[in-house]
Amino acid sequence: MHKAAPALTQQFLAWVAEAPRSYGDAEAWRRSCPHLSIWEDAISDGLVRYESGASMREARLVLTDSGRALLTRSPLN
């Protein structure tokens, strides 16, 4: 794992928690971190999930209980 990954994961979780986010919004993380899979890892690790929308791009990104717990334990908070 890249040394920056835990800090970026915390930043990503804080960003998700800050305001309603869509799949389209989250795509910016994919493009801004091409060598770090922060967004994809957060999904596969069960830290965030999507709630249904009219389309995938409109699906709402939310923290899971695990994501909220990790964010709460963060030294960044």
N, CA, C and O atoms as a GROMACS GRO file, in nm:
protein
  308
    1MET      N    1   0.084  -0.118   0.000
    1MET     CA    2   0.000   0.000   0.000
    1MET      C    3   0.088   0.125   0.000
    1MET      O    4   0.188   0.130   0.072
    2HIS      N    5   0.054   0.221  -0.078
    2HIS     CA    6   0.125   0.347  -0.084
    2HIS      C    7   0.112   0.421   0.049
    2HIS      O    8   0.005   0.416   0.110
    3LYS      N    9   0.216   0.487   0.096
    3LYS     CA   10   0.215   0.555   0.225
    3LYS      C   11   0.107   0.661   0.237
    3LYS      O   12   0.059   0.689   0.347
    4ALA      N   13   0.068   0.722   0.126
    4ALA     CA   14  -0.033   0.828   0.129
    4ALA      C   15  -0.175   0.772   0.136
    4ALA      O   16  -0.268   0.846   0.167
    5ALA      N   17  -0.193   0.645   0.110
    5ALA     CA   18  -0.326   0.588   0.100
    5ALA      C   19  -0.412   0.605   0.225
    5ALA      O   20  -0.527   0.648   0.212
    6PRO      N   21  -0.363   0.576   0.347
    6PRO     CA   22  -0.451   0.594   0.464
    6PRO      C   23  -0.498   0.739   0.481
    6PRO      O   24  -0.615   0.762   0.513
    7ALA      N   25  -0.412   0.834   0.461
    7ALA     CA   26  -0.451   0.975   0.475
    7ALA      C   27  -0.550   1.014   0.365
    7ALA      O   28  -0.645   1.088   0.391
    8LEU      N   29  -0.528   0.967   0.245
    8LEU     CA   30  -0.620   0.998   0.136
    8LEU      C   31  -0.755   0.929   0.156
    8LEU      O   32  -0.859   0.985   0.121
    9THR      N   33  -0.754   0.810   0.212
    9THR     CA   34  -0.880   0.742   0.242
    9THR      C   35  -0.959   0.823   0.344
    9THR      O   36  -1.080   0.842   0.329
   10GLN      N   37  -0.891   0.871   0.448
   10GLN     CA   38  -0.959   0.955   0.548
   10GLN      C   39  -1.015   1.082   0.483
   10GLN      O   40  -1.127   1.123   0.514
   11GLN      N   41  -0.938   1.142   0.396
   11GLN     CA   42  -0.983   1.262   0.327
   11GLN      C   43  -1.105   1.231   0.240
   11GLN      O   44  -1.201   1.308   0.237
   12PHE      N   45  -1.102   1.120   0.170
   12PHE     CA   46  -1.214   1.079   0.086
   12PHE      C   47  -1.340   1.057   0.170
   12PHE      O   48  -1.447   1.104   0.135
   13LEU      N   49  -1.326   0.985   0.282
   13LEU     CA   50  -1.441   0.960   0.370
   13LEU      C   51  -1.498   1.090   0.425
   13LEU      O   52  -1.620   1.106   0.433
   14ALA      N   53  -1.412   1.181   0.463
   14ALA     CA   54  -1.457   1.312   0.513
   14ALA      C   55  -1.531   1.387   0.403
   14ALA      O   56  -1.632   1.452   0.430
   15TRP      N   57  -1.483   1.379   0.281
   15TRP     CA   58  -1.547   1.444   0.167
   15TRP      C   59  -1.686   1.385   0.143
   15TRP      O   60  -1.781   1.459   0.118
   16VAL      N   61  -1.698   1.253   0.151
   16VAL     CA   62  -1.829   1.188   0.133
   16VAL      C   63  -1.925   1.231   0.244
   16VAL      O   64  -2.042   1.258   0.217
   17ALA      N   65  -1.876   1.238   0.366
   17ALA     CA   66  -1.961   1.272   0.481
   17ALA      C   67  -2.004   1.418   0.481
   17ALA      O   68  -2.106   1.453   0.540
   18GLU      N   69  -1.927   1.502   0.417
   18GLU     CA   70  -1.949   1.647   0.420
   18GLU      C   71  -2.079   1.692   0.353
   18GLU      O   72  -2.143   1.786   0.401
   19ALA      N   73  -2.119   1.628   0.245
   19ALA     CA   74  -2.236   1.670   0.168
   19ALA      C   75  -2.283   1.555   0.081
   19ALA      O   76  -2.206   1.461   0.057
   20PRO      N   77  -2.406   1.560   0.032
   20PRO     CA   78  -2.451   1.454  -0.060
   20PRO      C   79  -2.358   1.446  -0.182
   20PRO      O   80  -2.325   1.548  -0.243
   21ARG      N   81  -2.317   1.326  -0.215
   21ARG     CA   82  -2.226   1.303  -0.329
   21ARG      C   83  -2.286   1.200  -0.423
   21ARG      O   84  -2.351   1.105  -0.380
   22SER      N   85  -2.264   1.219  -0.549
   22SER     CA   86  -2.312   1.124  -0.650
   22SER      C   87  -2.194   1.046  -0.706
   22SER      O   88  -2.078   1.080  -0.683
   23TYR      N   89  -2.225   0.943  -0.781
   23TYR     CA   90  -2.122   0.866  -0.852
   23TYR      C   91  -2.043   0.961  -0.941
   23TYR      O   92  -1.920   0.954  -0.948
   24GLY      N   93  -2.113   1.050  -1.009
   24GLY     CA   94  -2.046   1.147  -1.096
   24GLY      C   95  -1.948   1.235  -1.019
   24GLY      O   96  -1.839   1.263  -1.068
   25ASP      N   97  -1.987   1.277  -0.898
   25ASP     CA   98  -1.897   1.356  -0.814
   25ASP      C   99  -1.772   1.275  -0.779
   25ASP      O  100  -1.661   1.327  -0.784
   26ALA      N  101  -1.792   1.149  -0.744
   26ALA     CA  102  -1.682   1.064  -0.699
   26ALA      C  103  -1.583   1.031  -0.810
   26ALA      O  104  -1.468   0.996  -0.782
   27GLU      N  105  -1.626   1.040  -0.935
   27GLU     CA  106  -1.534   1.013  -1.045
   27GLU      C  107  -1.413   1.105  -1.044
   27GLU      O  108  -1.308   1.069  -1.096
   28ALA      N  109  -1.426   1.223  -0.985
   28ALA     CA  110  -1.313   1.314  -0.975
   28ALA      C  111  -1.198   1.250  -0.897
   28ALA      O  112  -1.082   1.276  -0.926
   29TRP      N  113  -1.231   1.166  -0.799
   29TRP     CA  114  -1.126   1.099  -0.722
   29TRP      C  115  -1.051   1.000  -0.809
   29TRP      O  116  -0.930   0.983  -0.793
   30ARG      N  117  -1.120   0.936  -0.898
   30ARG     CA  118  -1.052   0.840  -0.987
   30ARG      C  119  -0.953   0.914  -1.077
   30ARG      O  120  -0.841   0.868  -1.097
   31ARG      N  121  -0.995   1.026  -1.129
   31ARG     CA  122  -0.908   1.101  -1.220
   31ARG      C  123  -0.794   1.173  -1.147
   31ARG      O  124  -0.687   1.191  -1.204
   32SER      N  125  -0.817   1.216  -1.022
   32SER     CA  126  -0.713   1.290  -0.952
   32SER      C  127  -0.610   1.200  -0.887
   32SER      O  128  -0.501   1.245  -0.852
   33CYS      N  129  -0.642   1.073  -0.869
   33CYS     CA  130  -0.550   0.979  -0.804
   33CYS      C  131  -0.528   0.857  -0.894
   33CYS      O  132  -0.564   0.746  -0.853
   34PRO      N  133  -0.473   0.874  -1.012
   34PRO     CA  134  -0.463   0.759  -1.104
   34PRO      C  135  -0.375   0.646  -1.055
   34PRO      O  136  -0.394   0.531  -1.097
   35HIS      N  137  -0.281   0.674  -0.967
   35HIS     CA  138  -0.192   0.568  -0.918
   35HIS      C  139  -0.237   0.513  -0.783
   35HIS      O  140  -0.181   0.414  -0.734
   36LEU      N  141  -0.336   0.576  -0.723
   36LEU     CA  142  -0.390   0.530  -0.595
   36LEU      C  143  -0.539   0.505  -0.614
   36LEU      O  144  -0.611   0.592  -0.662
   37SER      N  145  -0.584   0.389  -0.577
   37SER     CA  146  -0.724   0.353  -0.600
   37SER      C  147  -0.809   0.380  -0.476
   37SER      O  148  -0.880   0.291  -0.428
   38ILE      N  149  -0.802   0.501  -0.424
   38ILE     CA  150  -0.871   0.538  -0.300
   38ILE      C  151  -1.021   0.511  -0.311
   38ILE      O  152  -1.081   0.447  -0.224
   39TRP      N  153  -1.081   0.560  -0.417
   39TRP     CA  154  -1.225   0.546  -0.437
   39TRP      C  155  -1.264   0.400  -0.449
   39TRP      O  156  -1.355   0.354  -0.381
   40GLU      N  157  -1.196   0.326  -0.534
   40GLU     CA  158  -1.226   0.186  -0.555
   40GLU      C  159  -1.201   0.103  -0.430
   40GLU      O  160  -1.278   0.013  -0.397
   41ASP      N  161  -1.092   0.134  -0.359
   41ASP     CA  162  -1.061   0.061  -0.235
   41ASP      C  163  -1.167   0.086  -0.128
   41ASP      O  164  -1.204  -0.005  -0.055
   42ALA      N  165  -1.216   0.209  -0.118
   42ALA     CA  166  -1.319   0.241  -0.019
   42ALA      C  167  -1.447   0.162  -0.046
   42ALA      O  168  -1.515   0.119   0.047
   43ILE      N  169  -1.479   0.142  -0.172
   43ILE     CA  170  -1.596   0.062  -0.208
   43ILE      C  171  -1.572  -0.085  -0.175
   43ILE      O  172  -1.654  -0.148  -0.109
   44SER      N  173  -1.459  -0.139  -0.221
   44SER     CA  174  -1.432  -0.282  -0.199
   44SER      C  175  -1.409  -0.314  -0.051
   44SER      O  176  -1.434  -0.427  -0.008
   45ASP      N  177  -1.361  -0.217   0.027
   45ASP     CA  178  -1.340  -0.238   0.171
   45ASP      C  179  -1.468  -0.217   0.251
   45ASP      O  180  -1.467  -0.233   0.373
   46GLY      N  181  -1.578  -0.181   0.183
   46GLY     CA  182  -1.705  -0.164   0.252
   46GLY      C  183  -1.714  -0.035   0.333
   46GLY      O  184  -1.791  -0.028   0.429
   47LEU      N  185  -1.637   0.066   0.296
   47LEU     CA  186  -1.639   0.193   0.368
   47LEU      C  187  -1.744   0.290   0.313
   47LEU      O  188  -1.793   0.376   0.385
   48VAL      N  189  -1.776   0.275   0.186
   48VAL     CA  190  -1.881   0.354   0.122
   48VAL      C  191  -1.966   0.261   0.037
   48VAL      O  192  -1.924   0.151   0.001
   49ARG      N  193  -2.086   0.306   0.005
   49ARG     CA  194  -2.174   0.231  -0.083
   49ARG      C  195  -2.260   0.330  -0.160
   49ARG      O  196  -2.270   0.447  -0.124
   50TYR      N  197  -2.323   0.281  -0.264
   50TYR     CA  198  -2.413   0.364  -0.344
   50TYR      C  199  -2.556   0.329  -0.313
   50TYR      O  200  -2.591   0.212  -0.298
   51GLU      N  201  -2.640   0.432  -0.302
   51GLU     CA  202  -2.785   0.414  -0.292
   51GLU      C  203  -2.841   0.443  -0.430
   51GLU      O  204  -2.788   0.527  -0.503
   52SER      N  205  -2.947   0.377  -0.465
   52SER     CA  206  -3.007   0.388  -0.598
   52SER      C  207  -3.038   0.531  -0.637
   52SER      O  208  -3.079   0.613  -0.555
   53GLY      N  209  -3.018   0.557  -0.765
   53GLY     CA  210  -3.056   0.683  -0.826
   53GLY      C  211  -3.125   0.653  -0.958
   53GLY      O  212  -3.137   0.536  -0.996
   54ALA      N  213  -3.169   0.755  -1.026
   54ALA     CA  214  -3.234   0.736  -1.156
   54ALA      C  215  -3.139   0.672  -1.256
   54ALA      O  216  -3.180   0.597  -1.345
   55SER      N  217  -3.009   0.702  -1.240
   55SER     CA  218  -2.904   0.641  -1.321
   55SER      C  219  -2.784   0.620  -1.230
   55SER      O  220  -2.780   0.674  -1.119
   56MET      N  221  -2.687   0.544  -1.277
   56MET     CA  222  -2.568   0.521  -1.194
   56MET      C  223  -2.498   0.652  -1.162
   56MET      O  224  -2.451   0.670  -1.050
   57ARG      N  225  -2.489   0.743  -1.257
   57ARG     CA  226  -2.423   0.871  -1.233
   57ARG      C  227  -2.495   0.952  -1.126
   57ARG      O  228  -2.434   1.038  -1.061
   58GLU      N  229  -2.626   0.925  -1.106
   58GLU     CA  230  -2.703   0.998  -1.006
   58GLU      C  231  -2.715   0.922  -0.874
   58GLU      O  232  -2.769   0.975  -0.777
   59ALA      N  233  -2.664   0.799  -0.870
   59ALA     CA  234  -2.668   0.721  -0.746
   59ALA      C  235  -2.593   0.797  -0.637
   59ALA      O  236  -2.489   0.857  -0.662
   60ARG      N  237  -2.647   0.793  -0.517
   60ARG     CA  238  -2.589   0.868  -0.406
   60ARG      C  239  -2.484   0.785  -0.333
   60ARG      O  240  -2.508   0.669  -0.299
   61LEU      N  241  -2.369   0.843  -0.309
   61LEU     CA  242  -2.259   0.779  -0.237
   61LEU      C  243  -2.275   0.810  -0.088
   61LEU      O  244  -2.288   0.927  -0.050
   62VAL      N  245  -2.273   0.707  -0.004
   62VAL     CA  246  -2.289   0.727   0.140
   62VAL      C  247  -2.185   0.643   0.215
   62VAL      O  248  -2.137   0.542   0.165
   63LEU      N  249  -2.154   0.688   0.335
   63LEU     CA  250  -2.066   0.611   0.422
   63LEU      C  251  -2.142   0.492   0.479
   63LEU      O  252  -2.261   0.502   0.509
   64THR      N  253  -2.074   0.381   0.494
   64THR     CA  254  -2.130   0.266   0.565
   64THR      C  255  -2.098   0.286   0.713
   64THR      O  256  -2.028   0.381   0.750
   65ASP      N  257  -2.148   0.198   0.797
   65ASP     CA  258  -2.114   0.205   0.940
   65ASP      C  259  -1.963   0.190   0.958
   65ASP      O  260  -1.904   0.258   1.042
   66SER      N  261  -1.901   0.103   0.880
   66SER     CA  262  -1.755   0.084   0.888
   66SER      C  263  -1.681   0.211   0.846
   66SER      O  264  -1.583   0.250   0.909
   67GLY      N  265  -1.728   0.275   0.741
   67GLY     CA  266  -1.666   0.400   0.695
   67GLY      C  267  -1.680   0.510   0.798
   67GLY      O  268  -1.585   0.585   0.822
   68ARG      N  269  -1.798   0.520   0.859
   68ARG     CA  270  -1.821   0.622   0.961
   68ARG      C  271  -1.733   0.597   1.084
   68ARG      O  272  -1.679   0.691   1.143
   69ALA      N  273  -1.718   0.470   1.122
   69ALA     CA  274  -1.633   0.435   1.236
   69ALA      C  275  -1.487   0.470   1.208
   69ALA      O  276  -1.418   0.524   1.294
   70LEU      N  277  -1.440   0.438   1.088
   70LEU     CA  278  -1.302   0.470   1.052
   70LEU      C  279  -1.280   0.621   1.050
   70LEU      O  280  -1.176   0.669   1.095
   71LEU      N  281  -1.376   0.694   1.001
   71LEU     CA  282  -1.365   0.841   0.997
   71LEU      C  283  -1.365   0.898   1.137
   71LEU      O  284  -1.291   0.993   1.165
   72THR      N  285  -1.445   0.843   1.225
   72THR     CA  286  -1.452   0.890   1.364
   72THR      C  287  -1.320   0.866   1.438
   72THR      O  288  -1.280   0.946   1.522
   73ARG      N  289  -1.254   0.754   1.406
   73ARG     CA  290  -1.125   0.721   1.470
   73ARG      C  291  -1.009   0.800   1.412
   73ARG      O  292  -0.898   0.794   1.465
   74SER      N  293  -1.033   0.871   1.306
   74SER     CA  294  -0.926   0.940   1.233
   74SER      C  295  -0.859   1.047   1.318
   74SER      O  296  -0.927   1.123   1.387
   75PRO      N  297  -0.726   1.054   1.314
   75PRO     CA  298  -0.655   1.163   1.381
   75PRO      C  299  -0.675   1.296   1.310
   75PRO      O  300  -0.637   1.400   1.362
   76LEU      N  301  -0.734   1.293   1.189
   76LEU     CA  302  -0.757   1.415   1.113
   76LEU      C  303  -0.879   1.489   1.164
   76LEU      O  304  -0.897   1.607   1.131
   77ASN      N  305  -0.964   1.424   1.244
   77ASN     CA  306  -1.086   1.487   1.296
   77ASN      C  307  -1.061   1.552   1.430
   77ASN      O  308  -1.153   1.609   1.489
   0.00000   0.00000   0.00000
